[in-house]
Amino acid sequence: MDWKKWLNRVFWSLFLVGTIFLMGFAKKHQSEQIMETPDIKITIQDDLVLLTKEELLERITSHQFFQNGMTRHEMRLKEMEAYLMQQDEIQEVDVYKKLGNEWAIKVKLKRPIARILLPNQDGFYIDHRGLIMDIPANFRPRVLTVTGLEKLIPSDFQIANVINNDSLITKYKLDETYRISNYVCNSAFYDAQIVQLHYDETDGFVMIPRVGGHQIIFGMANSDEEVVKKFGKLTTFYEEVIPYEGWNTYQSINLRYKNQIVAKKNKN
């Protein structure tokens, strides 16, 4: 019998068994480690802090996803991630463990661009992707205010019934509201100039500017192309007429007609 070969086999067998044992021991030791408070990183958009680190930590603590003294084995990261994705303020989330007892939560917040006001209700928001969202009452971001849609939206309106329902979104004019609001919030000038968007059954959407005693009759916003053309006409009017006539000369600026602007002066 070749003793060298035999000893070599015994050595490697013991080495393999020892390695497996050490790996199992290390894994057990790691799973029993007490986890630290998570490293929370929140990415905000347009300086709108919809959710703070303290508030996020309080939410996962109150739902028992994390408690002081919790071990690595007890962590339910996938469930926690799914829970956080259900939060109205959050657009993206990534929850992951690091080495040892460290772990992290990375969150990207939504960007609201318009607030829909409804009588006797809290209303709701539209974000930069055109999706409906809600925001807790303790935080009201300064975004474009939209009124008049209560003529279309029923008194028993529920956000959950509208999300992913294209027919209701169209019926309630939320798609057109988004097209106008999205253009406004992405223009430095119009974001500062337009403070309110009102829906009127006769004139369609009417914009209320911050500067000037006029109303801007926008009409419908059936496509992005239509919105761009109407704002193009308004920009031309602001650049070529207002500097000579003055901001308070006109009562209304009507953009509803194709290839023309109908401006009505104040009587005085």
PAZAPA-4460 file (N, C-alpha, C; in steps of 0.05 Angstrom, whole numbers, plus 32768, in hexadecimal, padded with zeros to 4 digits):
% residues 268
    n_x    n_y    n_z   ca_x   ca_y   ca_z    c_x    c_y    c_z   seq   type   mol
   8011   7FE8   8000   8000   8000   8000   8012   8019   8000     1      M     A
   8009   802D   7FEF   8019   8045   7FED   8010   8058   8004     2      D     A
   8021   8059   8019   801A   8068   8031   8019   8086   802B     3      W     A
   8029   808F   8019   8029   80AC   8012   800E   80B4   8006     4      K     A
   8003   80A4   7FF3   7FEA   80AA   7FE7   7FD3   80A9   7FFC     5      K     A
   7FD5   8094   800D   7FC1   8091   8022   7FC1   80A9   8035     6      W     A
   7FD8   80B2   803E   7FDA   80C9   8050   7FD0   80E3   8042     7      L     A
   7FD7   80E4   8028   7FCE   80FB   8019   7FB0   80FD   8017     8      N     A
   7FA3   80E5   8013   7F85   80E4   8012   7F79   80EB   802D     9      R     A
   7F85   80E0   8042   7F7B   80E6   805D   7F7E   8104   8063    10      V     A
   7F94   8110   805B   7F99   812C   8060   7F84   813D   8053    11      F     A
   7F7F   8138   8039   7F6C   8148   802A   7F4F   8143   8033    12      W     A
   7F4A   812B   803C   7F2F   8125   8046   7F2A   8135   8060    13      S     A
   7F3E   8134   8072   7F3B   8143   808B   7F3A   8161   8086    14      L     A
   7F4A   816A   8072   7F4A   8186   806B   7F2E   818F   8061    15      F     A
   7F22   817E   8050   7F07   8184   8045   7EF2   8185   805B    16      L     A
   7EF3   8171   806D   7EE1   8170   8083   7EE4   8188   8095    17      V     A
   7EFD   818F   809A   7F03   81A6   80AB   7EF9   81C0   809F    18      G     A
   7EFD   81C2   8085   7EF4   81DB   8077   7ED6   81DE   8078    19      T     A
   7EC8   81C7   8073   7EAB   81C8   8074   7EA1   81CF   8090    20      I     A
   7EAF   81C4   80A5   7EA8   81CA   80C0   7EAC   81E7   80C7    21      F     A
   7EC3   81F2   80BE   7EC9   820E   80C3   7EB6   8221   80B5    22      L     A
   7EAF   8219   809C   7E9C   8229   808D   7E80   822A   809B    23      M     A
   7E78   8212   80A4   7E5E   8211   80B2   7E5E   8220   80CB    24      G     A
   7E75   821E   80DA   7E78   822D   80F3   7E77   824B   80EE    25      F     A
   7E86   8254   80D9   7E87   8270   80D2   7E6C   827B   80CA    26      A     A
   7E5D   826A   80BA   7E43   8272   80B1   7E30   8275   80C9    27      K     A
   7E31   8261   80DC   7E20   8262   80F3   7E27   827B   8104    28      K     A
   7E41   8280   8107   7E4A   8297   8116   7E40   82B1   810A    29      H     A
   7E42   82B2   80EF   7E39   82CA   80E1   7E1B   82CE   80E3    30      Q     A
   7E0C   82B9   80E1   7DEF   82BB   80E3   7DE5   82C4   80FE    31      S     A
   7DF6   82C0   8113   7DEF   82C8   812E   7DF9   82E3   8136    32      E     A
   7E06   82F1   8123   7E10   830C   8129   7DF9   831F   812D    33      Q     A
   7DFD   8331   8140   7DE9   8346   8145   7DED   835D   8131    34      I     A
   7DD7   8363   8122   7DDA   8377   810D   7DD9   8393   8118    35      M     A
   7DE9   83A5   810B   7DE9   83C1   8112   7DD1   83CF   8105    36      E     A
   7DCD   83E8   810D   7DB9   83F9   8100   7DC1   83FD   80E3    37      T     A
   7DAE   83FB   80D0   7DB6   83FC   80B4   7DC2   8417   80AB    38      P     A
   7DD3   8415   8097   7DDE   842C   808A   7DCA   8435   8075    39      D     A
   7DBC   844A   807A   7DA6   8453   8068   7DAF   846A   8057    40      I     A
   7DAC   8467   803D   7DB3   847C   802A   7D9A   8482   8019    41      K     A
   7D92   849B   8019   7D79   84A3   800B   7D81   84B7   7FF5    42      I     A
   7D79   84B1   7FDC   7D7D   84C3   7FC6   7D63   84D3   7FC1    43      T     A
   7D65   84ED   7FC2   7D4E   84FE   7FBE   7D4E   850B   7FA3    44      I     A
   7D37   8515   7F99   7D35   8522   7F80   7D29   853E   7F84    45      Q     A
   7D35   8552   7F77   7D2B   856E   7F79   7D2B   8578   7F96    46      D     A
   7D3D   856D   7FA6   7D3F   8576   7FC3   7D25   8571   7FD2    47      D     A
   7D15   855E   7FC9   7CFC   8557   7FD7   7D01   853F   7FEA    48      L     A
   7D04   8545   8003   7D09   8530   8017   7CEE   8525   8020    49      V     A
   7CE4   8511   8012   7CCA   8506   8018   7CCC   84F3   8030    50      L     A
   7CE4   84E8   8035   7CE8   84D4   804A   7D04   84D7   8055    51      L     A
   7D07   84D8   8070   7D21   84DB   807C   7D2B   84BF   8085    52      T     A
   7D45   84BE   808B   7D51   84A5   8095   7D43   849C   80AF    53      K     A
   7D3D   84AF   80C0   7D31   84A9   80DA   7D15   849D   80D6    54      E     A
   7D06   84A9   80C3   7CEB   849F   80BD   7CEC   8483   80B1    55      E     A
   7CFF   847E   809F   7D01   8464   8093   7D08   844F   80A8    56      L     A
   7D1B   8455   80BA   7D23   8443   80CF   7D0C   843D   80E1    57      L     A
   7CFC   8451   80E7   7CE5   844E   80F9   7CD0   843B   80EC    58      E     A
   7CCD   843D   80D2   7CBA   842C   80C4   7CC2   840E   80C4    59      R     A
   7CDB   8409   80BE   7CE4   83ED   80BE   7CE5   83E1   80DA    60      I     A
   7CEA   83F3   80EE   7CEA   83EA   810A   7CCE   83E4   8113    61      T     A
   7CBB   83F5   810D   7CA0   83F1   8116   7C93   83D9   8109    62      S     A
   7C9D   83D1   80F1   7C92   83B9   80E4   7CA4   83A1   80E9    63      H     A
   7CB6   83A4   80FD   7CC7   838E   8107   7CD9   8381   80F2    64      Q     A
   7CE1   8391   80DE   7CF5   8388   80CC   7D11   838B   80D8    65      F     A
   7D13   839D   80EB   7D2C   83A0   80F9   7D27   83A8   8116    66      F     A
   7D36   839B   8128   7D35   83A2   8145   7D51   83A0   8150    67      Q     A
   7D57   83AF   8164   7D71   83AD   8172   7D75   8391   817C    68      N     A
   7D8B   8385   8176   7D91   836A   817F   7D89   8355   816B    69      G     A
   7D7F   835D   8154   7D78   834A   813F   7D91   833E   8132    70      M     A
   7D90   8323   812D   7DA7   8316   8122   7DA6   8316   8103    71      T     A
   7DBC   8310   80F7   7DBD   830F   80DA   7DA9   82FB   80CF    72      R     A
   7DA6   82E4   80DD   7D94   82CF   80D4   7D77   82D8   80D4    73      H     A
   7D70   82EA   80E6   7D55   82F3   80E9   7D4D   8309   80D5    74      E     A
   7D60   8314   80C7   7D5A   8329   80B4   7D49   831F   809C    75      M     A
   7D34   832E   8095   7D23   8327   807F   7D25   833D   806A    76      R     A
   7D3B   833C   805B   7D41   8352   8049   7D2E   8354   8032    77      L     A
   7D26   833E   8026   7D14   833F   800F   7CF9   8349   8017    78      K     A
   7CEF   8340   802E   7CD6   834A   8038   7CD7   8368   803E    79      E     A
   7CEE   8370   804A   7CF2   838D   8050   7CF2   839D   8037    80      M     A
   7D00   8394   8022   7D02   83A2   8009   7CE6   83A5   7FFC    81      E     A
   7CD7   838F   7FFD   7CBC   8390   7FF1   7CAA   83A4   8000    82      A     A
   7CAD   83A5   801B   7C9E   83B7   802B   7CA5   83D4   8024    83      Y     A
   7CBF   83DA   8022   7CC8   83F5   801C   7CBF   83FE   8000    84      L     A
   7CBD   83EC   7FED   7CB5   83F3   7FD2   7C97   83FA   7FD1    85      M     A
   7C88   83F3   7FE6   7C6C   83FA   7FE8   7C68   8415   7FF3    86      Q     A
   7C7D   8422   7FFD   7C7B   843C   8009   7C77   8451   7FF3    87      Q     A
   7C64   8464   7FF7   7C5D   8477   7FE3   7C75   8489   7FDA    88      D     A
   7C87   848E   7FEC   7C9D   84A0   7FE5   7CB4   8494   7FD6    89      E     A
   7CB5   8479   7FD6   7CCD   846B   7FCC   7CCA   8462   7FAF    90      I     A
   7CDE   8467   7F9F   7CDF   845F   7F83   7CEF   8446   7F7F    91      Q     A
   7D07   8445   7F8C   7D19   842E   7F8A   7D24   8427   7FA6    92      E     A
   7D2A   840E   7FAB   7D35   8406   7FC4   7D47   83EE   7FC1    93      V     A
   7D5D   83ED   7FD0   7D6F   83D6   7FD0   7D78   83D1   7FEC    94      D     A
   7D72   83BA   7FF7   7D7A   83B2   8012   7D8D   839B   8011    95      V     A
   7DA4   839D   801D   7DB8   8388   801B   7DCA   8387   8034    96      Y     A
   7DD5   836F   8038   7DE8   836B   804E   7E04   8371   8045    97      K     A
   7E14   837A   8058   7E31   837D   8054   7E40   8368   8063    98      K     A
   7E5A   836A   8065   7E69   8357   8075   7E64   835B   8092    99      L     A
   7E66   8346   80A1   7E62   8348   80BE   7E46   834F   80C5   100      G     A
   7E43   8362   80D7   7E28   836A   80E1   7E1E   8384   80D5   101      N     A
   7E28   838B   80BE   7E20   83A4   80B1   7E0D   839E   809A   102      E     A
   7DFA   83B1   8096   7DE7   83AE   8080   7DDE   83CA   8077   103      W     A
   7DD1   83CC   8060   7DCB   83E6   8055   7DB0   83E7   8047   104      A     A
   7DA5   83FF   8046   7D8C   8404   8037   7D91   841C   8025   105      I     A
   7D8E   8418   800B   7D90   842E   7FF8   7D75   8434   7FEC   106      K     A
   7D6D   844D   7FED   7D52   8454   7FE4   7D54   846D   7FD2   107      V     A
   7D44   846C   7FBC   7D40   8483   7FAB   7D23   848C   7FAD   108      K     A
   7D1F   84A5   7FB4   7D04   84AF   7FB8   7CF8   84B9   7F9E   109      L     A
   7CDD   84B9   7F9E   7CCE   84C3   7F86   7CD1   84E1   7F84   110      K     A
   7CC8   84EB   7F6D   7CC8   8508   7F68   7CAC   8511   7F61   111      R     A
   7C9D   851B   7F74   7C82   8525   7F6D   7C83   853E   7F5D   112      P     A
   7C72   8541   7F49   7C72   8559   7F38   7C57   8568   7F38   113      I     A
   7C42   855B   7F42   7C28   8569   7F43   7C18   855D   7F5A   114      A     A
   7C09   8570   7F67   7BF7   8568   7F7D   7BDA   856C   7F74   115      R     A
   7BCB   8557   7F74   7BAF   8558   7F6C   7B9E   855E   7F85   116      I     A
   7B91   8575   7F85   7B80   857C   7F9C   7B63   8573   7F97   117      L     A
   7B57   8567   7FAB   7B3B   855E   7FAA   7B2C   8569   7FC2   118      L     A
   7B13   8572   7FBF   7B04   857C   7FD6   7AFE   8565   7FEA   119      P     A
   7B02   856B   8004   7AFC   8559   8019   7B0D   853F   8019   120      N     A
   7B24   8541   800B   7B36   852A   800A   7B53   8535   800B   121      Q     A
   7B66   8523   8011   7B82   852C   8012   7B8D   8530   7FF6   122      D     A
   7B80   8524   7FE1   7B8B   8526   7FC7   7BA3   8513   7FC4   123      G     A
   7BB2   8516   7FAF   7BC9   8504   7FAA   7BDD   8512   7F97   124      F     A
   7BF2   8505   7F91   7C08   8510   7F80   7C0C   84FF   7F67   125      Y     A
   7C19   850C   7F53   7C23   84FE   7F3C   7C41   8501   7F3C   126      I     A
   7C50   84EC   7F38   7C6D   84EE   7F38   7C78   84F2   7F1C   127      D     A
   7C92   84F4   7F1A   7C9F   84FB   7F00   7C9D   84E5   7EEB   128      H     A
   7C93   84CE   7EF3   7C8F   84B8   7EE0   7C72   84B6   7ED7   129      R     A
   7C61   84C7   7EE2   7C45   84C7   7EDC   7C35   84B4   7EED   130      G     A
   7C41   84AB   7F03   7C34   8498   7F15   7C27   84A7   7F2C   131      L     A
   7C11   849C   7F36   7C03   84A8   7F4D   7C11   84A0   7F66   132      I     A
   7C13   84B3   7F79   7C1F   84AE   7F92   7C11   84BE   7FA8   133      M     A
   7C15   84B6   7FC0   7C0B   84C4   7FD8   7C23   84CC   7FE9   134      D     A
   7C1F   84E1   7FF8   7C34   84EB   8009   7C28   84F1   8025   135      I     A
   7C35   84E9   803A   7C2B   84EE   8055   7C24   850B   805A   136      P     A
   7C10   8510   806A   7C06   852B   806F   7C1A   853D   807B   137      A     A
   7C2F   8532   8088   7C43   8543   8095   7C57   854F   8081   138      N     A
   7C55   8548   8068   7C67   8553   8054   7C58   855B   803B   139      F     A
   7C59   8574   8034   7C4B   857D   801C   7C5F   858C   800A   140      R     A
   7C6B   857E   7FF6   7C7F   858A   7FE5   7C72   85A0   7FD4   141      P     A
   7C82   85B4   7FCD   7C79   85CA   7FBC   7C7B   85C2   7F9F   142      R     A
   7C65   85B8   7F95   7C63   85B0   7F79   7C4B   85BD   7F6C   143      V     A
   7C47   85BA   7F52   7C30   85C5   7F44   7C16   85BB   7F50   144      L     A
   7C04   85CE   7F57   7BEA   85C7   7F62   7BD6   85C4   7F4B   145      T     A
   7BC6   85AE   7F4C   7BB2   85A9   7F38   7B97   85A9   7F45   146      V     A
   7B84   85B9   7F3A   7B69   85BA   7F44   7B55   85B5   7F2D   147      T     A
   7B3C   85B2   7F35   7B27   85AF   7F21   7B21   8592   7F19   148      G     A
   7B33   857F   7F20   7B2E   8564   7F17   7B18   8556   7F26   149      L     A
   7B0E   8563   7F3B   7AF8   8557   7F4A   7ADF   8555   7F39   150      E     A
   7ADE   8563   7F23   7AC8   8561   7F10   7AC8   8546   7F02   151      K     A
   7ADF   8539   7F01   7AE3   8520   7EF4   7AE7   8508   7F07   152      L     A
   7AF3   850E   7F1E   7AFA   84F9   7F31   7AE4   84F6   7F46   153      I     A
   7AD9   84DE   7F4A   7AC3   84D9   7F5D   7ACB   84DE   7F7A   154      P     A
   7AB8   84E4   7F8A   7ABD   84EA   7FA6   7AC8   84D3   7FB6   155      S     A
   7AC3   84BA   7FAD   7ACD   84A2   7FBA   7AE8   8499   7FAE   156      D     A
   7AF6   84AB   7FA2   7B0F   84A5   7F95   7B23   8497   7FA7   157      F     A
   7B2F   8482   7F9D   7B44   8473   7FAB   7B5C   8470   7F99   158      Q     A
   7B74   8477   7FA4   7B8C   8476   7F94   7B91   845A   7F89   159      I     A
   7B8C   8446   7F9A   7B91   842A   7F92   7B82   8422   7F7A   160      A     A
   7B6A   842E   7F76   7B59   8426   7F5F   7B63   8432   7F45   161      N     A
   7B74   8447   7F46   7B7C   8455   7F2E   7B98   844B   7F25   162      V     A
   7BA9   8443   7F38   7BC4   843A   7F31   7BC2   8423   7F1C   163      I     A
   7BD1   8426   7F06   7BD2   8413   7EF0   7BB7   840F   7EE1   164      N     A
   7BA5   8422   7EE6   7B8B   8421   7ED7   7B8B   8437   7EC2   165      N     A
   7B93   8431   7EAA   7B97   8445   7E95   7B7C   8453   7E8E   166      D     A
   7B66   8444   7E8F   7B4D   8450   7E88   7B44   8465   7E9B   167      S     A
   7B49   8460   7EB5   7B42   8474   7EC9   7B55   848C   7EC8   168      L     A
   7B6E   8486   7EC3   7B82   849C   7EC1   7B7B   84AF   7EAB   169      I     A
   7B71   84A4   7E94   7B68   84B4   7E7E   7B4E   84C3   7E85   170      T     A
   7B3C   84B4   7E91   7B22   84C0   7E98   7B24   84D7   7EAB   171      K     A
   7B37   84D5   7EBE   7B3B   84EA   7ED2   7B4F   8500   7EC8   172      Y     A
   7B58   84FE   7EAF   7B6A   8511   7EA3   7B85   8512   7EB1   173      K     A
   7B8D   84FC   7EBE   7BA6   84FC   7ECD   7BBE   84F9   7EB9   174      L     A
   7BB9   84ED   7EA2   7BCE   84EB   7E8E   7BD4   8506   7E82   175      D     A
   7BC0   8516   7E7D   7BC4   8531   7E73   7BD0   8543   7E88   176      E     A
   7BC7   8540   7EA1   7BD3   854E   7EB7   7BF0   8549   7EB9   177      T     A
   7BF8   8530   7EB6   7C14   8529   7EB8   7C24   8536   7EA1   178      Y     A
   7C1A   8535   7E89   7C29   8541   7E72   7C2F   855E   7E76   179      R     A
   7C1C   856D   7E80   7C20   858A   7E85   7C33   858E   7E9C   180      I     A
   7C2E   857F   7EB2   7C3E   8582   7ECB   7C5B   857A   7EC6   181      S     A
   7C5F   8565   7EB6   7C7A   855C   7EB0   7C8A   8570   7EA0   182      N     A
   7C7C   857D   7E8D   7C8A   8592   7E7E   7C91   85A9   7E90   183      Y     A
   7C7E   85B2   7EA1   7C83   85C8   7EB3   7C9A   85C3   7EC6   184      V     A
   7C9B   85AC   7ED2   7CB0   85A6   7EE6   7CCB   85A3   7EDA   185      C     A
   7CCC   859D   7EC0   7CE6   8599   7EB3   7CF0   85B3   7EA5   186      N     A
   7CE1   85C8   7EA8   7CE9   85E2   7E9D   7CEE   85F5   7EB4   187      S     A
   7D06   85FF   7EB6   7D0D   8611   7ECC   7CFB   862A   7ECC   188      A     A
   7CF5   8635   7EB5   7CE4   864C   7EB3   7CC7   8646   7EBC   189      F     A
   7CBB   8632   7EAF   7C9F   862C   7EB5   7C9B   8620   7ED0   190      Y     A
   7CAF   8612   7EDB   7CAD   8608   7EF6   7CAA   861F   7F0A   191      D     A
   7CB7   8635   7F04   7CB5   864C   7F15   7C9C   865D   7F0F   192      A     A
   7C93   865D   7EF6   7C7E   866E   7EED   7C62   8663   7EF2   193      Q     A
   7C5E   8649   7EED   7C43   863D   7EEF   7C3F   8631   7F0B   194      I     A
   7C2B   863B   7F19   7C26   8633   7F35   7C0E   8621   7F38   195      V     A
   7BFB   8623   7F25   7BE3   8613   7F27   7BD9   860A   7F0C   196      Q     A
   7BCD   85F2   7F0B   7BC1   85E8   7EF3   7BA4   85E1   7EFA   197      L     A
   7B91   85ED   7EEC   7B75   85E9   7EF2   7B67   85DD   7EDA   198      H     A
   7B55   85C9   7EE0   7B46   85BD   7ECA   7B2A   85C9   7EC9   199      Y     A
   7B23   85D3   7EB1   7B09   85DF   7EAC   7AFB   85CF   7E96   200      D     A
   7AE2   85C9   7E9A   7AD4   85B8   7E86   7AD1   85C6   7E6B   201      E     A
   7AD2   85E0   7E6A   7AD0   85EF   7E51   7AEB   85F4   7E44   202      T     A
   7AFE   85FF   7E53   7B18   8606   7E48   7B2D   85F1   7E4A   203      D     A
   7B27   85DB   7E58   7B3C   85C6   7E5C   7B4E   85CF   7E73   204      G     A
   7B67   85CB   7E70   7B7A   85D3   7E85   7B82   85F0   7E83   205      F     A
   7B82   85FE   7E9A   7B89   861A   7E9B   7BA0   861D   7EAF   206      V     A
   7BB5   862A   7EA7   7BCD   862E   7EB8   7BCC   864A   7EC5   207      M     A
   7BD3   864B   7EDE   7BD4   8664   7EED   7BF2   866B   7EF2   208      I     A
   7BFB   8681   7EE6   7C18   8688   7EEA   7C1D   8698   7F03   209      P     A
   7C36   8697   7F0B   7C3E   86A6   7F23   7C40   86C4   7F1D   210      R     A
   7C4A   86CA   7F05   7C4E   86E6   7EFD   7C3B   86EC   7EE6   211      V     A
   7C2C   8703   7EE9   7C19   870B   7ED4   7BFD   8706   7EDD   212      G     A
   7BEB   8718   7ED5   7BCF   8716   7EDD   7BBE   8706   7EC9   213      G     A
   7BCA   86F4   7EBA   7BBB   86E5   7EA6   7BB8   86C8   7EAD   214      H     A
   7BA5   86BB   7E9F   7BA3   869E   7EA0   7BAC   8693   7E85   215      Q     A
   7BB7   867B   7E86   7BC1   866E   7E6E   7BAE   8657   7E67   216      I     A
   7B9E   865A   7E53   7B8B   8645   7E4B   7B99   8631   7E3A   217      I     A
   7B9F   861A   7E46   7BB0   8606   7E39   7B9F   85F3   7E28   218      F     A
   7B87   85EC   7E31   7B76   85D9   7E23   7B7E   85BD   7E2B   219      G     A
   7B7D   85AB   7E18   7B83   858F   7E1D   7BA1   8589   7E19   220      M     A
   7BAA   8572   7E23   7BC6   856A   7E21   7BC6   854C   7E19   221      A     A
   7BBD   8547   7E01   7BB8   852B   7DF8   7BD2   851C   7DF1   222      N     A
   7BE8   852B   7DED   7C01   851E   7DE7   7C18   8530   7DF0   223      S     A
   7C30   8524   7DF2   7C47   8534   7DF9   7C4D   8549   7DE4   224      D     A
   7C49   8541   7DCA   7C4E   8554   7DB4   7C3C   856C   7DB6   225      E     A
   7C23   8568   7DBD   7C10   857E   7DC0   7C19   8591   7DD6   226      E     A
   7C22   8586   7DEC   7C2B   8596   7E03   7C43   85A7   7DFB   227      V     A
   7C57   859A   7DED   7C6F   85A9   7DE5   7C68   85C0   7DD3   228      V     A
   7C56   85BB   7DC0   7C4E   85D1   7DAD   7C40   85E8   7DBB   229      K     A
   7C2F   85E2   7DCE   7C20   85F7   7DDD   7C33   8607   7DEE   230      K     A
   7C46   85FA   7DFC   7C59   8609   7E0C   7C6C   8619   7DFA   231      F     A
   7C71   860F   7DE2   7C81   861D   7DCF   7C74   8638   7DC7   232      G     A
   7C59   8636   7DC2   7C4A   864F   7DBC   7C4B   8662   7DD3   233      K     A
   7C47   8658   7DEB   7C47   8669   7E03   7C63   8676   7E07   234      L     A
   7C78   8667   7E02   7C93   8673   7E04   7C97   8689   7DF0   235      T     A
   7C8D   8685   7DD8   7C8F   869A   7DC3   7C81   86B3   7DCC   236      T     A
   7C69   86B0   7DD7   7C59   86C7   7DE1   7C68   86D5   7DF7   237      F     A
   7C73   86C6   7E0A   7C81   86D2   7E20   7C9A   86E1   7E17   238      Y     A
   7CA7   86D7   7E03   7CC0   86E3   7DFA   7CBC   86FA   7DE7   239      E     A
   7CA7   86F9   7DD6   7CA3   870D   7DC1   7C8D   8722   7DC7   240      E     A
   7C7B   871C   7DD9   7C65   872E   7DDE   7C67   873B   7DFA   241      V     A
   7C6A   872B   7E0E   7C69   8735   7E2A   7C7E   874B   7E2F   242      I     A
   7C97   8749   7E24   7CAA   875E   7E29   7CA1   877A   7E20   243      P     A
   7C90   877B   7E0C   7C86   8794   7E02   7C6B   879C   7E0E   244      Y     A
   7C5A   8789   7E14   7C3F   878E   7E1E   7C3D   878F   7E3C   245      E     A
   7C4F   8780   7E49   7C4E   877F   7E66   7C40   8766   7E71   246      G     A
   7C47   875E   7E89   7C3D   8746   7E95   7C1F   8747   7E9C   247      W     A
   7C15   875F   7EA2   7BFA   8762   7EAC   7BE7   876D   7E96   248      N     A
   7BEF   876C   7E7D   7BDE   8777   7E68   7BC8   8764   7E60   249      T     A
   7BCD   874A   7E62   7BBA   8736   7E58   7BAA   8728   7E6E   250      Y     A
   7B91   8722   7E67   7B7F   8714   7E79   7B82   86F6   7E75   251      Q     A
   7B86   86ED   7E5C   7B8A   86D1   7E56   7B9B   86CD   7E3D   252      S     A
   7BA9   86B6   7E3D   7BB9   86AE   7E26   7BAE   8692   7E1E   253      I     A
   7BA2   8690   7E07   7B95   8677   7DFF   7BA7   8668   7DEB   254      N     A
   7BAE   864F   7DF3   7BBF   863E   7DE2   7BB0   8628   7DD4   255      L     A
   7B96   8628   7DD6   7B86   8612   7DCC   7B85   8610   7DAE   256      R     A
   7B89   8626   7DA0   7B86   8626   7D83   7BA0   861F   7D75   257      Y     A
   7B9E   8610   7D60   7BB5   8606   7D51   7BC4   861D   7D43   258      K     A
   7BDE   861D   7D47   7BF0   8630   7D3A   7BE9   864E   7D3F   259      N     A
   7BDC   8653   7D56   7BD7   866F   7D5C   7BD3   8672   7D7A   260      Q     A
   7BD6   868B   7D84   7BD2   8692   7D9F   7BBC   86A8   7DA0   261      I     A
   7BA8   86A4   7DB0   7B93   86B8   7DB4   7B96   86C4   7DCF   262      V     A
   7B9E   86DD   7DD0   7BA3   86EB   7DE9   7B8D   8700   7DED   263      A     A
   7B82   8701   7E05   7B6D   8714   7E0B   7B78   8728   7E20   264      K     A
   7B76   8742   7E19   7B80   8757   7E2A   7B6C   875E   7E40   265      K     A
   7B77   8768   7E56   7B66   8772   7E6C   7B56   878A   7E62   266      N     A
   7B3E   878F   7E6C   7B2E   87A5   7E63   7B39   87C0   7E6A   267      K     A
   7B48   87C1   7E80   7B54   87DA   7E88   7B6F   87DF   7E7C   268      N     A
***
